[in-house]
């Protein structure tokens, strides 16, 4: 095996281990882990069988196989960025709604406390034996 093949396989195996460790520590959700496991798996496959990349590039019409690899990598990163941007937007909306709800609840609590102190004083005078 060529040195580059061995290095690429080692990097992919380290990526597998890193993804599984992040999963184990609950630092990475399963839906993202699947993508990275697939990418690492494809890296191993293309490292072992580089002719697949050459044939794929010829089939698509890309002159240099490495350009196809860069294009696929760019598309994967674009898709991940787009999905994460969508999730950030959802989280911002959720945070805004939660802040509004907390504010409304805080106002209601203040009103209830004010009512309790207003009526609480007159209740104490009624309960005292006279």
Secondary structure, DSSP 8 states (H G I E B T S, - for coil): --HHHHHHHHHHHHHHHHHHHHHHTTSS-HHHHHHHHHHHHHHHHHHH-HHHHHHHHHHHT-SSHHHHHHHHHHHHHHHHHHHHHHHHHHHHHHHHHHHHHHHHHHHHHHHHHHHHHHHHHHHHHHHS--
